[in-house]
Structures are given as C-alpha cells and as structure tokens.
Amino acid sequence: MPEYKMLIGGKLVSPVLGGTMDVINPHDGSLVAVAPKASREDVDLAVAAATSAKAAWRKTYIGDRAGLLNKLAAVIREHEQELYSIESQQYGGPIMKTSKFDIPFAPAEFEFIAGLGRAQTGLTISADPDARVMTVKEPLGVVGLITPWNFPLVTAVSKVAPALIMGNTVVLKPASCAPLTCLKLGEYAIEAGLPAGVLNIITGPGAEVGEAIVTHPGVAKINFTGDSATGKRIMSLCAPLVKPVASELGGKNAFIVLDDADVNAAVEGAVYASFFNSGQNCGSPARFYVQSGIYDEFVSRFVASADKIVVGNPADPNTMMGPLAYMKCRENADKFVAEAKAGGAKVLLERPLPAELQKGAYVMPTILELYDNRAPLMQEEIFAPVVGIMKVENAEQAIEYTNDNKYGLCASCWTENYRKGMLVIEQLDVGTTWINQHLAIVPETPWGGRKESGWTKENSVLVLDEYCYHKHVWINMADSPNTFWHDQIKL
C-alpha cells in the first residue's frame, strides 16, 4: 500500500495527531490507499509556512516564478502514466478520460498560466495632466484553496497555477475522498524546486480542516469549488472577517435544441456532455428543452445513442462511463429518479444495472421525459448520469424555462441560424454559453456562472484578477498638490 504524505513548509509530513483516512475505489469498494487526515494543528503549521514564504515569493521575479511552474509541468508529464491510474481509482473516472483529459490538462494549465502571468500589465489613467496615475497588481498573501472530487487534479491546478504566478503562497485542501493526485502534486513540487512554504497541501475533513482554513486569520482569501450549500457555509464563515470568497458552485444546466438544429450534431453533443464523467460535472446539461418540430427525432436518436455508452470498470480502456464517486451519490440519484417516476415522468432510457456492477457506485445512463419545469428533477442538481427532457413550442419558452432556476452556470443553444442562437443566449441568465457546443472548456477561455452557481472565473486571463489587488498609484508632477485650500494655506 503506497504511503502518502502532506506537503508543509517544503517537506513531506504526516499529520501532527497521526490521523489517517481510507480512500475507496467506487468501482468495487476496495481500498486504494490510506491518506493523511489532518487537524487544525496542521492547518496552523501550513498557514505559518505559507506566511513565512510569502515575502520572498512576492519579490521573486515573475519570470522565475513562471520558470518554476514550467518545471512543475515537466515533472507532471514525467509521471503521467502513474497519475492516470491513481486519478481513475480514487474517484471512478475511466482511464480513457484520465489519460486523455484530466492528467494532460494539468501541465498544460501550468504552462499557459506561466506565459500569461509574464504578459500581464497594469493600467495608466489620464486623470490629471499634472499627474501620472496607474494601477499595479499586488498579491493577496496566503490564499486558501478548497477543491472537489469530480476533477481532483484539474480543479486544483486551475487554482494553484494562477495563485502562484501572481505571487501568492497557497494552502490547498483537496476533497477527502479523492486527495491522492493532489498529494502527488506536493511530491512533484519538491522535485521541481518550488521554494519551501510556497505551496502547502493538507488533507482532511471539510468540517474540521476546511473550516480551519476558511476562518484562519492568516488566510487572505478563499477560493472554493463545490456544492452550493457548502459555498454558502463558507461565505457565512468569512463574512465576519470581511474575507473575500471566490466560489464556483453547482449547476443545473440547460441544453436547448431548436427546430432548425443539425440533429446529428445535437445528439452527439448531448450524449457527450450529459454522460461525460458520469454526469459528475457542474457544467453537464441535465435539463433539455427541445422544440416540438424536432422533438421526436431528437429524442429517438438521443436515447439510442445514450444506450450505446459502455459502462464498467474504469481501468478498462474501453469503458466510457465509470461509477459515481461514492455510494451516497448513487443513492441520491436513485431517489431523484424514483420521485420523478412517482410524479408522472415517462422513462425513456433506464438500463438495468449489471450484476457485476451492483457493489459499485454505479448509475446507468437515464433519460426521463417530464411535463413540469418545476419538478425536482428539472430544478435540483443531481450530479449523476440522469437527465430530464421537455418539449417546448418556441425559443421564448425555452428561455423562460432555462432562467426559471436558482442556478446560472452554463447553457447551450443548438441551431443552424446563428443570429437566432445569439438572440437566445443573450437572454440566458448564465455565465457560460455555447452555440452548437456544450462543455468545451480550455485554459484560454473563462469559466464561471451566476446566481447560486457562484461568481468567480476560472481559466483565461480573467483568472489572474482572482488572486491580486489592483492598487491605485497617483504621482503628483506639479509643484503643489493643488488642493481646494491652496491659496488660503500656501506658505
């Protein structure tokens, strides 16, 4: 059984109190590894290490910071084969996905941010002819990063990279059920030569370790990705401290198909986006609004294509969809489906769970037809391969139904009339939109939502502003400050 340790102050360490927690493979319930279980004492040590390192890191030439991020990217690439399997085992992502998306994304993100950071500039402002006015970007200090289990390494790197390039030091806490690749990142940081204390990685329960990071007076800002309930809890804890919180929260995303859509393209996009990562993606479309003229054809092809998804052991390279991250996720999905059926929903696809998958956290691809947009299955985030579909008469009804939801993360519109598509997405109360695409996420493009989906931005040039202050600098070039009282008080 491999031994995993936390990274604090440039050293791989065990928790002060010696705690451990099991990491379970959701495919069959087997033990993957034993991870460290930190306590508040470890949080204090990690914040102290980050605080000690922040002055020197802030003064480090940004080109040197970028060089270290590029070295870290190179080290990750050297260990990619090892990471594919670890990532897959700890949360159930198919090896097809972890090898083609999850792990390759991490070094690419470090490299992108390294270059982006070196290209950043401040502003000069024409405020006064006798002054030189500008803005400069300064690091926040120590930032606390709390990340989820559905994309363990991807989400962590998406926060760590911009935080570091902007001159901050970091305390990272990954999800308790899937911390292993983030702990490996700690090993790689040492190998890449990252200065001691610049990056600290600790693992443990959110209720204790997460809240200790959130409320620690030495942490300047929290950046959190996870469910909306936890996000609200973090905001409430930070409010008395007037501590900023960047939050990327839940989603209940719409997939709008208009009568003039390319059905083949829409179906391909629907199957991929809905069932990628077993639907455990805050950007997955879970509610479909399909215009009446194309409804029957789209539904028929969508169901037929979804029925071909290969579900099984994530270690099998042919597996397209693995289990959910743990059994409570499966139980939650089963509950939503049962309630929808009891409320009159029509089952369009619900494959039986094979006997060999019964002991795992598996949910088969499930599609239900609904008739009430206020039904729980059309309103609440399920985080599973379960989608609801409704017929709409026109684009206006699709827009109304899309906006009638507490979440506002993303949505897509499928149409061959791009003017019509633009008119649709301009009226959607969401932060990320696509036309004839869904779930395209790359380092160069911003990611984030509105309403209860949070308000931060990940990726792109915009992410740098999440990790800095914009300081205003006014330099007077005149002989006097030209105050209103100049004539009365002049010497």
C-alpha positions in Angstrom: 0.0 0.0 0.0 1.6 3.3 -1.1 2.3 5.9 1.7 1.0 9.4 1.1 2.1 12.5 3.0 1.2 16.1 3.1 3.3 19.0 1.9 4.0 21.6 4.6 7.0 24.0 4.5 8.7 22.2 1.7 8.7 18.8 3.5 6.5 15.7 3.1 5.0 15.2 6.5 2.4 13.1 8.4 -0.4 14.8 10.4 0.6 16.1 13.9 -2.0 13.8 15.5 -1.2 10.9 13.2 -4.7 10.6 11.7 -5.5 8.6 8.5 -8.4 8.2 6.2 -9.2 5.5 3.7 -9.5 6.3 0.0 -12.0 3.8 -1.5 -12.4 2.8 -5.2 -16.0 3.4 -6.0 -15.9 0.6 -8.7 -15.8 -2.2 -6.1 -15.3 -0.7 -2.7 -11.7 -1.8 -2.4 -9.1 0.2 -0.6 -6.9 2.3 -2.9 -4.7 4.0 -0.3 -4.5 5.4 3.2 -4.3 9.2 3.1 -3.3 11.6 5.9 -6.1 13.0 8.0 -5.0 16.5 9.1 -6.4 18.5 12.0 -6.4 22.2 13.0 -2.9 21.9 14.2 -1.7 21.0 10.7 -3.7 24.0 9.3 -1.8 26.3 11.6 1.5 24.8 10.5 0.6 25.1 6.8 -0.5 28.7 7.2 2.6 29.5 9.2 4.8 28.0 6.4 2.9 29.9 3.7 3.2 33.2 5.7 7.0 32.7 6.2 7.4 32.2 2.5 5.2 35.0 1.1 7.6 37.9 1.3 10.4 36.2 -0.6 7.9 34.7 -3.2 6.3 38.1 -3.7 9.7 39.6 -4.5 10.7 36.7 -6.8 10.9 37.9 -10.4 7.8 36.8 -12.3 9.9 35.2 -15.0 11.5 33.0 -12.3 8.1 32.1 -10.9 7.0 31.2 -14.4 10.1 29.1 -14.9 9.2 27.1 -11.8 5.7 26.5 -13.0 7.1 25.2 -16.3 9.4 22.9 -14.4 6.5 21.6 -12.4 4.6 21.0 -15.6 7.6 19.0 -16.9 7.7 16.8 -13.7 4.0 16.1 -14.0 4.5 14.9 -17.6 7.2 12.6 -16.4 4.8 10.9 -14.1 1.6 10.9 -16.3 1.4 7.2 -16.5 1.3 6.8 -12.8 -1.2 9.6 -12.4 -3.7 8.1 -14.9 -4.3 5.1 -12.7 -4.3 6.9 -9.4 -6.9 9.5 -10.6 -9.1 6.8 -12.0 -9.1 4.6 -8.9 -9.8 7.3 -6.4 -13.0 8.7 -7.9 -14.0 6.3 -10.7 -13.1 8.3 -13.8 -12.5 5.9 -16.7 -8.8 5.6 -17.7 -9.9 6.8 -21.1 -10.8 10.1 -19.5 -8.0 10.5 -17.0 -5.4 9.7 -19.7 -6.8 12.0 -22.4 -8.2 14.9 -20.4 -7.6 15.0 -16.6 -3.8 14.5 -16.4 -2.8 16.2 -19.6 -4.8 19.3 -18.6 -2.6 19.9 -15.5 0.8 20.6 -17.1 -0.9 22.5 -20.0 -2.6 24.7 -17.4 0.7 25.4 -15.6 2.4 26.3 -18.9 -0.5 28.5 -20.0 -0.6 30.4 -16.7 3.2 30.8 -16.7 3.1 32.5 -20.0 0.0 34.5 -19.3 1.4 35.8 -16.0 4.5 37.2 -17.7 2.4 39.1 -20.2 0.2 40.9 -17.7 0.2 44.7 -17.4 -1.4 47.4 -15.2 -3.2 50.4 -16.5 -2.3 54.1 -16.9 -5.1 56.5 -16.4 -5.5 60.0 -17.9 -6.9 61.5 -14.7 -4.9 64.8 -14.5 -2.4 66.5 -16.8 -0.1 67.2 -13.8 -0.1 63.6 -12.5 0.9 60.2 -13.5 -1.8 57.7 -12.5 -1.6 54.0 -12.7 -2.7 50.7 -11.3 -0.4 47.9 -10.2 -1.2 44.4 -9.3 -0.1 43.0 -5.9 -0.5 39.5 -4.5 -3.1 38.9 -1.7 -0.8 37.0 0.5 -1.8 33.5 1.7 -4.7 32.0 -0.2 -6.8 29.0 0.8 -7.9 26.7 -2.0 -10.6 24.1 -1.4 -11.3 21.7 -4.3 -13.8 19.0 -5.2 -13.5 15.3 -6.1 -15.0 15.2 -9.6 -11.9 16.6 -11.3 -9.4 16.3 -8.5 -6.1 17.4 -10.1 -7.7 19.6 -12.9 -9.5 21.8 -10.4 -6.6 22.0 -8.0 -4.1 23.1 -10.7 -6.7 25.6 -12.1 -6.4 27.4 -8.8 -2.8 26.7 -7.7 -1.3 28.0 -11.0 -2.7 31.5 -11.1 -2.4 31.9 -7.3 1.3 31.2 -7.5 2.1 33.2 -10.7 0.6 36.2 -9.1 3.0 36.0 -6.1 0.7 34.4 -3.5 1.5 31.4 -1.3 -1.0 28.6 -1.1 -2.7 26.2 1.3 -4.6 23.6 -0.7 -7.1 21.2 0.7 -8.4 18.7 -1.9 -11.5 16.5 -1.4 -11.2 13.9 1.3 -12.4 11.0 -0.9 -10.0 11.8 -3.8 -6.9 13.5 -2.4 -4.2 11.3 -3.9 -3.2 13.1 -7.1 -3.0 16.4 -5.2 -0.7 14.8 -2.7 1.4 13.6 -5.6 1.5 17.2 -6.7 3.2 18.0 -3.4 5.9 15.5 -4.2 6.4 16.9 -7.7 6.6 20.5 -6.3 9.6 19.5 -4.3 11.2 17.8 -7.3 10.6 20.9 -9.4 12.4 23.1 -6.9 9.4 25.1 -5.6 10.6 27.1 -2.6 9.6 25.8 0.8 6.2 27.1 2.0 5.1 28.5 -1.3 2.7 25.5 -1.9 1.3 23.6 1.1 -1.1 20.7 0.6 -3.1 19.2 3.5 -5.9 16.6 3.5 -8.7 16.0 5.9 -12.5 16.5 6.6 -14.0 19.7 5.3 -15.9 20.3 8.6 -12.6 20.5 10.5 -9.7 21.1 8.2 -11.7 23.1 5.6 -13.3 25.4 8.1 -10.0 25.9 9.9 -8.5 27.2 6.6 -11.6 29.3 5.9 -11.6 31.0 9.3 -7.8 31.3 9.8 -6.8 35.0 10.3 -3.6 34.4 8.3 -5.5 33.4 5.1 -6.3 36.4 2.9 -8.9 34.8 0.6 -10.7 31.6 -0.1 -11.3 30.1 -3.5 -13.8 27.2 -3.4 -15.3 24.8 -5.9 -18.1 22.6 -4.8 -21.7 22.4 -4.0 -23.8 25.5 -3.3 -24.7 24.6 0.3 -21.0 24.3 1.3 -20.3 27.5 -0.6 -22.9 29.4 1.4 -21.5 28.0 4.6 -18.0 29.3 3.6 -19.4 32.7 2.8 -21.1 32.9 6.2 -17.9 32.0 8.0 -15.9 34.6 6.0 -18.5 37.4 6.4 -17.5 38.4 10.0 -13.9 38.5 8.8 -14.7 40.5 5.7 -12.7 37.9 3.9 -13.3 37.6 0.1 -14.5 34.3 -1.3 -14.3 33.2 -4.9 -16.9 30.4 -5.4 -17.6 28.1 -8.3 -20.7 26.2 -7.2 -23.4 24.0 -8.5 -25.3 24.0 -11.8 -28.5 22.7 -13.4 -27.6 23.4 -17.0 -29.9 23.7 -20.0 -29.5 22.2 -23.4 -31.8 24.0 -25.9 -32.5 22.4 -29.3 -34.4 24.5 -31.8 -36.3 23.1 -34.9 -33.5 24.1 -37.3 -30.7 22.3 -35.4 -28.4 19.8 -37.0 -29.9 16.7 -35.2 -26.8 14.6 -35.6 -24.5 17.2 -34.1 -27.0 18.0 -31.3 -27.3 14.3 -30.4 -23.6 13.8 -30.4 -23.1 16.9 -28.2 -26.0 15.8 -25.9 -24.6 12.3 -25.2 -21.1 13.5 -24.6 -21.9 16.5 -22.4 -24.6 14.7 -20.3 -22.7 11.5 -19.6 -19.0 12.6 -19.6 -17.6 11.8 -16.2 -20.8 10.0 -15.3 -22.6 13.3 -15.2 -20.4 14.4 -12.3 -19.6 17.8 -13.9 -21.1 21.1 -12.8 -21.3 22.0 -16.5 -23.2 18.9 -17.6 -26.6 19.5 -19.2 -29.2 17.9 -17.0 -32.4 19.5 -18.5 -33.2 19.5 -22.1 -35.7 21.9 -23.9 -36.4 20.6 -27.4 -38.6 22.4 -29.8 -41.7 20.5 -30.9 -40.9 20.3 -34.6 -37.7 18.3 -33.9 -38.6 16.7 -30.6 -39.5 13.2 -31.6 -36.5 12.8 -33.9 -34.1 14.2 -31.4 -35.4 12.1 -28.5 -35.3 8.9 -30.5 -31.7 9.4 -31.6 -30.6 10.7 -28.2 -32.0 7.6 -26.4 -30.5 5.2 -29.0 -27.0 6.8 -28.8 -27.0 7.0 -24.9 -28.0 3.3 -24.8 -24.6 2.5 -26.5 -22.5 4.0 -23.8 -20.1 1.4 -22.4 -20.4 1.4 -18.6 -18.0 -0.6 -16.5 -14.7 -0.9 -14.7 -12.8 2.4 -15.1 -9.5 0.5 -15.5 -10.8 -1.0 -18.8 -9.6 1.3 -21.7 -12.9 0.6 -23.5 -15.1 1.9 -20.6 -16.8 5.2 -21.5 -18.6 5.8 -18.2 -17.5 4.6 -14.7 -19.1 4.8 -11.3 -20.1 7.8 -9.3 -17.6 8.9 -6.7 -19.2 7.1 -3.7 -22.3 5.2 -2.8 -24.3 8.2 -1.3 -24.1 9.7 -4.8 -25.8 6.6 -6.2 -28.4 6.6 -3.5 -29.2 10.3 -4.2 -29.6 9.7 -7.9 -31.8 6.7 -7.4 -34.0 8.9 -5.1 -34.5 11.6 -7.7 -35.4 9.0 -10.4 -37.9 7.3 -8.1 -39.5 10.6 -7.2 -39.7 11.7 -10.9 -41.4 8.4 -11.8 -43.8 8.7 -9.0 -44.7 12.2 -10.2 -45.6 11.0 -13.7 -42.3 11.3 -15.6 -42.0 8.9 -18.5 -38.9 6.7 -18.6 -37.2 6.9 -22.0 -34.0 5.1 -21.0 -33.2 3.2 -17.8 -30.9 0.3 -18.4 -30.7 -2.3 -15.6 -27.5 -2.4 -13.6 -25.5 -5.5 -14.4 -24.8 -7.9 -11.6 -21.1 -7.4 -11.7 -21.5 -3.6 -11.1 -24.0 -3.9 -8.2 -21.4 -3.5 -5.5 -20.1 -0.3 -7.0 -21.5 3.3 -7.0 -22.9 2.8 -10.5 -25.9 4.6 -12.1 -26.7 3.7 -15.7 -27.5 6.4 -18.3 -31.0 7.5 -17.5 -33.3 9.8 -19.6 -36.8 10.8 -18.4 -39.5 12.9 -20.1 -41.1 15.5 -17.9 -44.0 17.8 -18.2 -43.5 20.2 -15.3 -40.4 22.5 -15.3 -40.7 23.0 -11.5 -40.3 19.2 -10.9 -37.3 18.5 -8.6 -35.5 16.6 -11.4 -35.6 19.7 -13.6 -34.6 22.1 -10.7 -32.1 20.4 -8.4 -28.5 19.4 -9.1 -28.2 15.6 -9.1 -24.6 15.1 -10.2 -25.2 11.8 -11.9 -26.0 10.5 -15.4 -29.7 11.4 -15.1 -31.3 13.9 -17.4 -34.8 15.3 -17.9 -36.2 16.4 -21.2 -39.2 18.6 -22.1 -40.9 19.7 -25.2 -41.2 23.4 -25.9 -43.1 25.3 -28.5 -40.6 28.0 -29.3 -37.3 29.6 -28.3 -39.1 32.0 -25.9 -40.5 29.1 -23.9 -37.0 27.5 -23.8 -35.5 30.8 -22.5 -38.2 31.1 -19.9 -37.7 27.6 -18.6 -33.9 27.9 -18.6 -34.0 31.1 -16.5 -36.6 29.6 -14.1 -33.9 28.1 -11.9 -31.7 29.1 -9.0 -28.5 28.1 -10.8 -26.9 30.0 -13.6 -23.7 28.2 -14.6 -24.0 27.4 -18.3 -26.3 26.6 -21.2 -26.1 25.8 -24.9 -28.3 26.5 -27.9 -28.4 24.3 -30.9 -29.5 25.9 -34.2 -28.2 26.5 -37.7 -29.4 30.1 -37.5 -26.6 31.8 -35.7 -28.4 35.1 -35.4 -31.2 33.3 -33.6 -28.7 31.5 -31.4 -27.1 34.7 -30.3 -30.5 36.2 -29.5 -31.2 33.2 -27.4 -28.0 33.1 -25.4 -28.1 36.9 -24.8 -31.3 36.3 -22.8 -30.0 33.4 -20.6 -29.1 34.2 -17.0 -26.0 32.1 -17.0 -22.3 32.8 -17.0 -21.1 30.4 -19.8 -22.8 29.7 -23.1 -22.2 27.8 -26.3 -23.9 27.6 -29.7 -23.7 24.1 -31.2 -21.3 23.0 -28.5 -21.6 22.1 -24.8 -18.8 21.5 -22.3 -15.9 23.0 -24.3 -13.5 24.1 -21.5 -9.9 25.0 -22.3 -7.3 27.1 -20.4 -7.8 30.1 -22.7 -11.5 30.6 -22.1 -13.1 31.8 -18.8 -15.3 29.5 -16.8 -17.9 30.6 -14.2 -21.5 31.3 -13.5 -24.2 33.5 -12.0 -26.8 33.3 -9.2 -26.3 30.2 -7.0 -23.6 28.9 -9.3 -21.2 31.4 -7.8 -19.3 34.3 -9.3 -15.7 33.5 -9.8 -13.8 33.0 -13.0 -11.5 30.1 -13.7 -9.0 29.9 -16.6 -8.3 32.6 -19.2 -6.7 36.0 -18.5 -9.6 36.8 -16.1 -8.4 34.3 -13.5 -5.4 36.4 -12.6 -7.6 39.1 -11.1 -8.9 36.5 -8.6 -5.5 36.4 -7.0 -4.4 40.0 -6.8 -5.2 43.5 -5.5 -5.4 46.3 -8.0 -3.6 49.1 -6.2 -4.1 52.7 -7.4 -1.0 54.9 -7.6 -1.2 58.7 -8.1 2.1 60.5 -8.6 1.8 64.3 -8.5 4.1 66.0 -11.1 3.1 69.6 -10.2 4.9 72.0 -7.8 2.0 71.8 -5.4 -0.8 69.3 -4.7 -3.5 71.8 -5.9 -5.9 71.4 -3.1 -9.0 73.5 -2.8 -7.4 75.4 0.1 -4.2 76.1 -1.9 -4.5 79.9 -1.8 -5.5 80.1 1.9 -2.8 77.8 3.3 0.2 78.3 1.0 3.4 79.1 2.8 
